[in-house]
Amino acid sequence: MEVSKIKVIIVFVSGRKERLRLSQTTSKEFFYSYHYLKNKVKDVEIVEFNQNLNSQFLHKVLSLSDRFLRKITKLPFFMQEIVSKENFIKFKNSTHLILSNDRIACSIIPIIFILKLIRKSPNITFFALGIFNENSKNIIVKKLKKIFLIILISLVDNVIFLGEGEYKFVKNNFPKQKVKFKFLPFCVDNDFWHINKNKKIEKKGILFVGNDGKRDFKKLIKIADSFPHINFTFVTTMIDQKDIRQKNIELIKGHWNYNIITDKELKMLYSKARITIIPLLDSLQPSGQSVALQSMSVGTPVFISNTKGFWDHSKFINLENIVFVNNNDIKEWKYLINKYYEDEEFLSNISKNALSTVQDFFDINFFNSNLAKIAGIIND
């Protein structure tokens, strides 16, 4: 297709338009190749969720439908925030549609279905972020979920997995659709997160960053409570100040989507921390991926739960460029922090090896070019 005829729409839940409007100096990884594609094909637009899209009656109908579908499938339907005449026209006139998560993909199923019927469907790519995880023991719900997932897969051209664990699991469980499945590890903007090595920064304390539901917030608080002599910084909206019992914990209400904390401020927090910890619940979802890579790019070692959804075991080796907490219980977290927190030589080696790994395999330029190829936007 001629470049002049390509129109790409990237759909997000929130946060991108505001950051672009403010023209902040920010990292580019959460824009899913928006800046890269703008330089390649020019006609690139961002669409975000919006609760005020339709009349009060239609909004109520969609809202009721969402609640019903979420209940019977356990899938993230939020049609009320994306299904509208305006968005239907936009998507119909596009050539390529990139959906940044599965919540968006589920929510625009009605639009995709109609576009397929009238043969006006663009090339559609969506990112799967744990949607294939088994989250119900009810047999009927599990069957309905699988039916809707098969429908969704049939309606799109590509399903991208950021985590190797989820990618392998889905290929084995949906073998008839596997030709559409692609593994593309999440990458970070190393140019932004890089810290000047000549700038001496005192590193102390332990940092935690994150808001998604697969973080183990209860365990996080217990870990911090176990080390009253070490200062912890939590950057999250998922913990209330009333839940903090110890004076060694600083809570910063930070959330990327709502621009509560800037990337510059977050980079400074990474650079000052001795280690970043990411305690997780076991899941196929590659939780903690962006935080781990950002921290490594800045030069701060990462201690993380070793879950079945970890994104790429082939690139990360325990005690070489990362510290895996394999049993993921409080006893092991305490043991590893006690053993390595004051070991500057060990942490320095982990930091250097992790930085090399991120620069070699998880740079945003790799992500951008491969996403463009997978989505069929740029073939060279």
TORKOL-4160 file (C-alpha; in steps of 0.2 Angstrom, whole numbers, padded with zeros to 4 digits, m for minus):
380
<pt num="1" X="0000" Y="0000" Z="0000"/>
<pt num="2" X="0006" Y="0017" Z="m0004"/>
<pt num="3" X="0012" Y="0027" Z="0011"/>
<pt num="4" X="0001" Y="0042" Z="0006"/>
<pt num="5" X="m0015" Y="0030" Z="0008"/>
<pt num="6" X="m0010" Y="0023" Z="0025"/>
<pt num="7" X="m0020" Y="0029" Z="0040"/>
<pt num="8" X="m0016" Y="0022" Z="0057"/>
<pt num="9" X="m0026" Y="0023" Z="0072"/>
<pt num="10" X="m0019" Y="0018" Z="0089"/>
<pt num="11" X="m0032" Y="0016" Z="0103"/>
<pt num="12" X="m0028" Y="0018" Z="0121"/>
<pt num="13" X="m0038" Y="0019" Z="0137"/>
<pt num="14" X="m0031" Y="0036" Z="0143"/>
<pt num="15" X="m0016" Y="0047" Z="0146"/>
<pt num="16" X="m0008" Y="0049" Z="0129"/>
<pt num="17" X="m0017" Y="0064" Z="0122"/>
<pt num="18" X="m0014" Y="0074" Z="0138"/>
<pt num="19" X="0004" Y="0071" Z="0138"/>
<pt num="20" X="0006" Y="0076" Z="0120"/>
<pt num="21" X="m0004" Y="0091" Z="0123"/>
<pt num="22" X="0007" Y="0096" Z="0138"/>
<pt num="23" X="0022" Y="0093" Z="0127"/>
<pt num="24" X="0032" Y="0085" Z="0141"/>
<pt num="25" X="0049" Y="0077" Z="0140"/>
<pt num="26" X="0044" Y="0059" Z="0142"/>
<pt num="27" X="0048" Y="0042" Z="0137"/>
<pt num="28" X="0040" Y="0035" Z="0122"/>
<pt num="29" X="0037" Y="0016" Z="0125"/>
<pt num="30" X="0019" Y="0018" Z="0131"/>
<pt num="31" X="0014" Y="0027" Z="0115"/>
<pt num="32" X="0016" Y="0010" Z="0106"/>
<pt num="33" X="0026" Y="0017" Z="0091"/>
<pt num="34" X="0015" Y="0033" Z="0089"/>
<pt num="35" X="0031" Y="0044" Z="0087"/>
<pt num="36" X="0040" Y="0032" Z="0075"/>
<pt num="37" X="0025" Y="0029" Z="0064"/>
<pt num="38" X="0022" Y="0048" Z="0063"/>
<pt num="39" X="0039" Y="0050" Z="0055"/>
<pt num="40" X="0035" Y="0036" Z="0043"/>
<pt num="41" X="0017" Y="0038" Z="0037"/>
<pt num="42" X="0012" Y="0055" Z="0044"/>
<pt num="43" X="m0007" Y="0050" Z="0045"/>
<pt num="44" X="m0007" Y="0043" Z="0063"/>
<pt num="45" X="m0021" Y="0047" Z="0076"/>
<pt num="46" X="m0024" Y="0042" Z="0094"/>
<pt num="47" X="m0041" Y="0038" Z="0100"/>
<pt num="48" X="m0045" Y="0036" Z="0119"/>
<pt num="49" X="m0059" Y="0029" Z="0130"/>
<pt num="50" X="m0072" Y="0043" Z="0133"/>
<pt num="51" X="m0088" Y="0040" Z="0144"/>
<pt num="52" X="m0097" Y="0054" Z="0136"/>
<pt num="53" X="m0098" Y="0047" Z="0118"/>
<pt num="54" X="m0117" Y="0044" Z="0116"/>
<pt num="55" X="m0134" Y="0049" Z="0121"/>
<pt num="56" X="m0139" Y="0045" Z="0139"/>
<pt num="57" X="m0151" Y="0030" Z="0133"/>
<pt num="58" X="m0137" Y="0022" Z="0122"/>
<pt num="59" X="m0124" Y="0024" Z="0136"/>
<pt num="60" X="m0136" Y="0015" Z="0148"/>
<pt num="61" X="m0139" Y="0001" Z="0136"/>
<pt num="62" X="m0120" Y="m0001" Z="0133"/>
<pt num="63" X="m0117" Y="0000" Z="0151"/>
<pt num="64" X="m0129" Y="m0014" Z="0155"/>
<pt num="65" X="m0122" Y="m0024" Z="0141"/>
<pt num="66" X="m0105" Y="m0022" Z="0148"/>
<pt num="67" X="m0109" Y="m0028" Z="0165"/>
<pt num="68" X="m0119" Y="m0043" Z="0158"/>
<pt num="69" X="m0104" Y="m0048" Z="0147"/>
<pt num="70" X="m0091" Y="m0046" Z="0160"/>
<pt num="71" X="m0101" Y="m0057" Z="0172"/>
<pt num="72" X="m0104" Y="m0071" Z="0160"/>
<pt num="73" X="m0087" Y="m0071" Z="0152"/>
<pt num="74" X="m0075" Y="m0063" Z="0165"/>
<pt num="75" X="m0068" Y="m0053" Z="0150"/>
<pt num="76" X="m0065" Y="m0034" Z="0151"/>
<pt num="77" X="m0080" Y="m0027" Z="0141"/>
<pt num="78" X="m0081" Y="m0008" Z="0142"/>
<pt num="79" X="m0091" Y="m0004" Z="0126"/>
<pt num="80" X="m0099" Y="0012" Z="0133"/>
<pt num="81" X="m0082" Y="0020" Z="0132"/>
<pt num="82" X="m0078" Y="0017" Z="0114"/>
<pt num="83" X="m0093" Y="0012" Z="0104"/>
<pt num="84" X="m0100" Y="0027" Z="0095"/>
<pt num="85" X="m0105" Y="0033" Z="0078"/>
<pt num="86" X="m0090" Y="0045" Z="0078"/>
<pt num="87" X="m0077" Y="0031" Z="0082"/>
<pt num="88" X="m0086" Y="0019" Z="0069"/>
<pt num="89" X="m0083" Y="0031" Z="0055"/>
<pt num="90" X="m0065" Y="0034" Z="0061"/>
<pt num="91" X="m0061" Y="0016" Z="0061"/>
<pt num="92" X="m0070" Y="0013" Z="0045"/>
<pt num="93" X="m0059" Y="0026" Z="0036"/>
<pt num="94" X="m0043" Y="0019" Z="0043"/>
<pt num="95" X="m0031" Y="0006" Z="0035"/>
<pt num="96" X="m0023" Y="0000" Z="0051"/>
<pt num="97" X="m0029" Y="m0001" Z="0069"/>
<pt num="98" X="m0018" Y="m0005" Z="0084"/>
<pt num="99" X="m0027" Y="m0009" Z="0100"/>
<pt num="100" X="m0015" Y="m0006" Z="0115"/>
<pt num="101" X="m0023" Y="m0019" Z="0126"/>
<pt num="102" X="m0037" Y="m0033" Z="0127"/>
<pt num="103" X="m0049" Y="m0022" Z="0136"/>
<pt num="104" X="m0050" Y="m0011" Z="0121"/>
<pt num="105" X="m0051" Y="m0026" Z="0109"/>
<pt num="106" X="m0065" Y="m0034" Z="0118"/>
<pt num="107" X="m0074" Y="m0017" Z="0119"/>
<pt num="108" X="m0074" Y="m0013" Z="0101"/>
<pt num="109" X="m0080" Y="m0031" Z="0095"/>
<pt num="110" X="m0097" Y="m0024" Z="0089"/>
<pt num="111" X="m0088" Y="m0011" Z="0078"/>
<pt num="112" X="m0076" Y="m0024" Z="0071"/>
<pt num="113" X="m0090" Y="m0036" Z="0067"/>
<pt num="114" X="m0100" Y="m0023" Z="0058"/>
<pt num="115" X="m0084" Y="m0017" Z="0048"/>
<pt num="116" X="m0081" Y="m0035" Z="0043"/>
<pt num="117" X="m0099" Y="m0037" Z="0037"/>
<pt num="118" X="m0098" Y="m0022" Z="0026"/>
<pt num="119" X="m0080" Y="m0026" Z="0021"/>
<pt num="120" X="m0073" Y="m0010" Z="0027"/>
<pt num="121" X="m0062" Y="m0018" Z="0040"/>
<pt num="122" X="m0044" Y="m0011" Z="0043"/>
<pt num="123" X="m0029" Y="m0022" Z="0047"/>
<pt num="124" X="m0032" Y="m0025" Z="0066"/>
<pt num="125" X="m0018" Y="m0029" Z="0078"/>
<pt num="126" X="m0021" Y="m0030" Z="0097"/>
<pt num="127" X="m0010" Y="m0033" Z="0112"/>
<pt num="128" X="m0015" Y="m0047" Z="0124"/>
<pt num="129" X="m0011" Y="m0043" Z="0142"/>
<pt num="130" X="m0017" Y="m0058" Z="0152"/>
<pt num="131" X="m0034" Y="m0060" Z="0144"/>
<pt num="132" X="m0031" Y="m0078" Z="0142"/>
<pt num="133" X="m0027" Y="m0081" Z="0160"/>
<pt num="134" X="m0040" Y="m0093" Z="0168"/>
<pt num="135" X="m0049" Y="m0082" Z="0181"/>
<pt num="136" X="m0064" Y="m0093" Z="0184"/>
<pt num="137" X="m0068" Y="m0110" Z="0191"/>
<pt num="138" X="m0086" Y="m0110" Z="0184"/>
<pt num="139" X="m0086" Y="m0122" Z="0169"/>
<pt num="140" X="m0100" Y="m0112" Z="0159"/>
<pt num="141" X="m0090" Y="m0095" Z="0162"/>
<pt num="142" X="m0074" Y="m0104" Z="0156"/>
<pt num="143" X="m0083" Y="m0110" Z="0140"/>
<pt num="144" X="m0091" Y="m0094" Z="0136"/>
<pt num="145" X="m0075" Y="m0085" Z="0138"/>
<pt num="146" X="m0066" Y="m0096" Z="0126"/>
<pt num="147" X="m0080" Y="m0094" Z="0113"/>
<pt num="148" X="m0079" Y="m0075" Z="0114"/>
<pt num="149" X="m0060" Y="m0076" Z="0113"/>
<pt num="150" X="m0061" Y="m0087" Z="0098"/>
<pt num="151" X="m0073" Y="m0074" Z="0090"/>
<pt num="152" X="m0061" Y="m0060" Z="0095"/>
<pt num="153" X="m0046" Y="m0069" Z="0087"/>
<pt num="154" X="m0056" Y="m0072" Z="0071"/>
<pt num="155" X="m0060" Y="m0054" Z="0069"/>
<pt num="156" X="m0042" Y="m0047" Z="0070"/>
<pt num="157" X="m0027" Y="m0050" Z="0060"/>
<pt num="158" X="m0013" Y="m0051" Z="0074"/>
<pt num="159" X="m0013" Y="m0054" Z="0092"/>
<pt num="160" X="0003" Y="m0048" Z="0100"/>
<pt num="161" X="0010" Y="m0055" Z="0117"/>
<pt num="162" X="0022" Y="m0046" Z="0127"/>
<pt num="163" X="0027" Y="m0061" Z="0138"/>
<pt num="164" X="0034" Y="m0077" Z="0132"/>
<pt num="165" X="0025" Y="m0087" Z="0145"/>
<pt num="166" X="0008" Y="m0081" Z="0139"/>
<pt num="167" X="0013" Y="m0083" Z="0121"/>
<pt num="168" X="0018" Y="m0101" Z="0123"/>
<pt num="169" X="0002" Y="m0105" Z="0133"/>
<pt num="170" X="m0010" Y="m0098" Z="0120"/>
<pt num="171" X="m0001" Y="m0106" Z="0105"/>
<pt num="172" X="m0004" Y="m0123" Z="0114"/>
<pt num="173" X="m0022" Y="m0120" Z="0119"/>
<pt num="174" X="m0028" Y="m0111" Z="0103"/>
<pt num="175" X="m0018" Y="m0121" Z="0090"/>
<pt num="176" X="m0030" Y="m0117" Z="0075"/>
<pt num="177" X="m0027" Y="m0098" Z="0077"/>
<pt num="178" X="m0009" Y="m0099" Z="0081"/>
<pt num="179" X="m0004" Y="m0091" Z="0064"/>
<pt num="180" X="m0011" Y="m0074" Z="0071"/>
<pt num="181" X="0000" Y="m0075" Z="0087"/>
<pt num="182" X="0016" Y="m0065" Z="0088"/>
<pt num="183" X="0028" Y="m0063" Z="0102"/>
<pt num="184" X="0035" Y="m0045" Z="0103"/>
<pt num="185" X="0043" Y="m0041" Z="0120"/>
<pt num="186" X="0040" Y="m0024" Z="0128"/>
<pt num="187" X="0054" Y="m0012" Z="0126"/>
<pt num="188" X="0059" Y="0004" Z="0133"/>
<pt num="189" X="0066" Y="0021" Z="0128"/>
<pt num="190" X="0084" Y="0019" Z="0133"/>
<pt num="191" X="0088" Y="0036" Z="0127"/>
<pt num="192" X="0076" Y="0043" Z="0139"/>
<pt num="193" X="0079" Y="0032" Z="0154"/>
<pt num="194" X="0098" Y="0032" Z="0152"/>
<pt num="195" X="0108" Y="0041" Z="0166"/>
<pt num="196" X="0124" Y="0050" Z="0164"/>
<pt num="197" X="0137" Y="0038" Z="0172"/>
<pt num="198" X="0148" Y="0053" Z="0176"/>
<pt num="199" X="0134" Y="0060" Z="0187"/>
<pt num="200" X="0137" Y="0053" Z="0205"/>
<pt num="201" X="0121" Y="0049" Z="0213"/>
<pt num="202" X="0120" Y="0041" Z="0231"/>
<pt num="203" X="0109" Y="0026" Z="0230"/>
<pt num="204" X="0099" Y="0020" Z="0245"/>
<pt num="205" X="0083" Y="0013" Z="0250"/>
<pt num="206" X="0071" Y="0002" Z="0240"/>
<pt num="207" X="0058" Y="0007" Z="0227"/>
<pt num="208" X="0042" Y="m0001" Z="0221"/>
<pt num="209" X="0032" Y="0006" Z="0206"/>
<pt num="210" X="0016" Y="0000" Z="0199"/>
<pt num="211" X="m0003" Y="m0001" Z="0199"/>
<pt num="212" X="m0009" Y="m0016" Z="0190"/>
<pt num="213" X="m0019" Y="m0030" Z="0198"/>
<pt num="214" X="m0006" Y="m0043" Z="0197"/>
<pt num="215" X="0006" Y="m0034" Z="0209"/>
<pt num="216" X="0005" Y="m0041" Z="0226"/>
<pt num="217" X="0002" Y="m0026" Z="0237"/>
<pt num="218" X="m0001" Y="m0035" Z="0253"/>
<pt num="219" X="0016" Y="m0044" Z="0252"/>
<pt num="220" X="0024" Y="m0028" Z="0247"/>
<pt num="221" X="0019" Y="m0020" Z="0264"/>
<pt num="222" X="0024" Y="m0035" Z="0273"/>
<pt num="223" X="0041" Y="m0034" Z="0265"/>
<pt num="224" X="0043" Y="m0016" Z="0270"/>
<pt num="225" X="0037" Y="m0019" Z="0288"/>
<pt num="226" X="0051" Y="m0032" Z="0289"/>
<pt num="227" X="0065" Y="m0019" Z="0286"/>
<pt num="228" X="0061" Y="m0004" Z="0298"/>
<pt num="229" X="0080" Y="0002" Z="0295"/>
<pt num="230" X="0078" Y="0003" Z="0276"/>
<pt num="231" X="0068" Y="0017" Z="0268"/>
<pt num="232" X="0055" Y="0011" Z="0255"/>
<pt num="233" X="0047" Y="0022" Z="0242"/>
<pt num="234" X="0030" Y="0016" Z="0235"/>
<pt num="235" X="0024" Y="0024" Z="0219"/>
<pt num="236" X="0006" Y="0018" Z="0217"/>
<pt num="237" X="m0012" Y="0023" Z="0218"/>
<pt num="238" X="m0017" Y="0005" Z="0225"/>
<pt num="239" X="m0011" Y="0008" Z="0243"/>
<pt num="240" X="m0019" Y="0020" Z="0255"/>
<pt num="241" X="m0010" Y="0030" Z="0268"/>
<pt num="242" X="m0020" Y="0021" Z="0281"/>
<pt num="243" X="m0012" Y="0005" Z="0276"/>
<pt num="244" X="0005" Y="0011" Z="0280"/>
<pt num="245" X="0010" Y="0006" Z="0298"/>
<pt num="246" X="0029" Y="0010" Z="0297"/>
<pt num="247" X="0038" Y="0027" Z="0297"/>
<pt num="248" X="0051" Y="0020" Z="0284"/>
<pt num="249" X="0038" Y="0020" Z="0270"/>
<pt num="250" X="0035" Y="0035" Z="0259"/>
<pt num="251" X="0019" Y="0033" Z="0248"/>
<pt num="252" X="0018" Y="0043" Z="0232"/>
<pt num="253" X="0002" Y="0042" Z="0223"/>
<pt num="254" X="0008" Y="0040" Z="0205"/>
<pt num="255" X="m0001" Y="0033" Z="0190"/>
<pt num="256" X="0006" Y="0035" Z="0172"/>
<pt num="257" X="m0012" Y="0036" Z="0164"/>
<pt num="258" X="m0017" Y="0051" Z="0174"/>
<pt num="259" X="0000" Y="0060" Z="0173"/>
<pt num="260" X="0001" Y="0061" Z="0192"/>
<pt num="261" X="0020" Y="0059" Z="0192"/>
<pt num="262" X="0031" Y="0064" Z="0177"/>
<pt num="263" X="0043" Y="0052" Z="0169"/>
<pt num="264" X="0058" Y="0064" Z="0174"/>
<pt num="265" X="0052" Y="0062" Z="0192"/>
<pt num="266" X="0051" Y="0044" Z="0191"/>
<pt num="267" X="0068" Y="0042" Z="0183"/>
<pt num="268" X="0076" Y="0052" Z="0198"/>
<pt num="269" X="0067" Y="0040" Z="0210"/>
<pt num="270" X="0074" Y="0025" Z="0200"/>
<pt num="271" X="0092" Y="0032" Z="0200"/>
<pt num="272" X="0092" Y="0035" Z="0219"/>
<pt num="273" X="0086" Y="0018" Z="0224"/>
<pt num="274" X="0098" Y="0004" Z="0228"/>
<pt num="275" X="0086" Y="m0009" Z="0222"/>
<pt num="276" X="0068" Y="m0010" Z="0214"/>
<pt num="277" X="0057" Y="m0024" Z="0220"/>
<pt num="278" X="0042" Y="m0031" Z="0211"/>
<pt num="279" X="0032" Y="m0044" Z="0221"/>
<pt num="280" X="0019" Y="m0052" Z="0210"/>
<pt num="281" X="0004" Y="m0063" Z="0210"/>
<pt num="282" X="0007" Y="m0079" Z="0199"/>
<pt num="283" X="m0001" Y="m0076" Z="0182"/>
<pt num="284" X="0001" Y="m0077" Z="0164"/>
<pt num="285" X="0001" Y="m0058" Z="0162"/>
<pt num="286" X="0019" Y="m0051" Z="0161"/>
<pt num="287" X="0016" Y="m0039" Z="0175"/>
<pt num="288" X="0031" Y="m0028" Z="0181"/>
<pt num="289" X="0039" Y="m0028" Z="0163"/>
<pt num="290" X="0040" Y="m0010" Z="0160"/>
<pt num="291" X="0045" Y="m0005" Z="0178"/>
<pt num="292" X="0059" Y="m0019" Z="0178"/>
<pt num="293" X="0066" Y="m0013" Z="0161"/>
<pt num="294" X="0065" Y="0006" Z="0166"/>
<pt num="295" X="0074" Y="0002" Z="0182"/>
<pt num="296" X="0088" Y="m0008" Z="0173"/>
<pt num="297" X="0090" Y="0005" Z="0160"/>
<pt num="298" X="0093" Y="0018" Z="0174"/>
<pt num="299" X="0105" Y="0006" Z="0182"/>
<pt num="300" X="0096" Y="0000" Z="0197"/>
<pt num="301" X="0095" Y="m0019" Z="0200"/>
<pt num="302" X="0078" Y="m0028" Z="0200"/>
<pt num="303" X="0071" Y="m0041" Z="0212"/>
<pt num="304" X="0056" Y="m0049" Z="0205"/>
<pt num="305" X="0044" Y="m0064" Z="0208"/>
<pt num="306" X="0047" Y="m0078" Z="0196"/>
<pt num="307" X="0030" Y="m0080" Z="0189"/>
<pt num="308" X="0024" Y="m0091" Z="0174"/>
<pt num="309" X="0020" Y="m0075" Z="0165"/>
<pt num="310" X="0038" Y="m0068" Z="0166"/>
<pt num="311" X="0041" Y="m0061" Z="0149"/>
<pt num="312" X="0058" Y="m0068" Z="0143"/>
<pt num="313" X="0067" Y="m0082" Z="0153"/>
<pt num="314" X="0080" Y="m0084" Z="0139"/>
<pt num="315" X="0087" Y="m0066" Z="0141"/>
<pt num="316" X="0087" Y="m0065" Z="0160"/>
<pt num="317" X="0097" Y="m0076" Z="0172"/>
<pt num="318" X="0095" Y="m0077" Z="0190"/>
<pt num="319" X="0109" Y="m0068" Z="0200"/>
<pt num="320" X="0117" Y="m0062" Z="0184"/>
<pt num="321" X="0106" Y="m0048" Z="0177"/>
<pt num="322" X="0091" Y="m0050" Z="0189"/>
<pt num="323" X="0086" Y="m0057" Z="0205"/>
<pt num="324" X="0072" Y="m0070" Z="0204"/>
<pt num="325" X="0062" Y="m0073" Z="0220"/>
<pt num="326" X="0057" Y="m0091" Z="0215"/>
<pt num="327" X="0046" Y="m0097" Z="0230"/>
<pt num="328" X="0039" Y="m0079" Z="0232"/>
<pt num="329" X="0036" Y="m0080" Z="0250"/>
<pt num="330" X="0040" Y="m0067" Z="0263"/>
<pt num="331" X="0054" Y="m0078" Z="0270"/>
<pt num="332" X="0063" Y="m0078" Z="0253"/>
<pt num="333" X="0061" Y="m0060" Z="0250"/>
<pt num="334" X="0068" Y="m0056" Z="0267"/>
<pt num="335" X="0083" Y="m0068" Z="0264"/>
<pt num="336" X="0087" Y="m0061" Z="0247"/>
<pt num="337" X="0086" Y="m0042" Z="0253"/>
<pt num="338" X="0096" Y="m0046" Z="0269"/>
<pt num="339" X="0109" Y="m0055" Z="0258"/>
<pt num="340" X="0112" Y="m0043" Z="0244"/>
<pt num="341" X="0106" Y="m0025" Z="0250"/>
<pt num="342" X="0123" Y="m0020" Z="0257"/>
<pt num="343" X="0133" Y="m0030" Z="0244"/>
<pt num="344" X="0138" Y="m0016" Z="0233"/>
<pt num="345" X="0149" Y="m0027" Z="0222"/>
<pt num="346" X="0135" Y="m0039" Z="0218"/>
<pt num="347" X="0123" Y="m0025" Z="0215"/>
<pt num="348" X="0135" Y="m0016" Z="0203"/>
<pt num="349" X="0138" Y="m0032" Z="0193"/>
<pt num="350" X="0119" Y="m0036" Z="0192"/>
<pt num="351" X="0116" Y="m0017" Z="0186"/>
<pt num="352" X="0130" Y="m0018" Z="0173"/>
<pt num="353" X="0123" Y="m0035" Z="0166"/>
<pt num="354" X="0105" Y="m0029" Z="0166"/>
<pt num="355" X="0109" Y="m0013" Z="0157"/>
<pt num="356" X="0118" Y="m0022" Z="0143"/>
<pt num="357" X="0103" Y="m0034" Z="0142"/>
<pt num="358" X="0091" Y="m0020" Z="0140"/>
<pt num="359" X="0101" Y="m0011" Z="0128"/>
<pt num="360" X="0104" Y="m0026" Z="0117"/>
<pt num="361" X="0087" Y="m0034" Z="0117"/>
<pt num="362" X="0074" Y="m0022" Z="0124"/>
<pt num="363" X="0077" Y="m0005" Z="0115"/>
<pt num="364" X="0062" Y="0004" Z="0109"/>
<pt num="365" X="0069" Y="0005" Z="0091"/>
<pt num="366" X="0067" Y="m0014" Z="0090"/>
<pt num="367" X="0049" Y="m0014" Z="0096"/>
<pt num="368" X="0044" Y="0000" Z="0084"/>
<pt num="369" X="0051" Y="m0008" Z="0068"/>
<pt num="370" X="0044" Y="m0025" Z="0072"/>
<pt num="371" X="0027" Y="m0018" Z="0077"/>
<pt num="372" X="0026" Y="m0009" Z="0061"/>
<pt num="373" X="0030" Y="m0025" Z="0051"/>
<pt num="374" X="0018" Y="m0036" Z="0061"/>
<pt num="375" X="0004" Y="m0024" Z="0059"/>
<pt num="376" X="0008" Y="m0023" Z="0040"/>
<pt num="377" X="0011" Y="m0005" Z="0040"/>
<pt num="378" X="0029" Y="m0005" Z="0034"/>
<pt num="379" X="0037" Y="m0020" Z="0026"/>
<pt num="380" X="0055" Y="m0016" Z="0024"/>
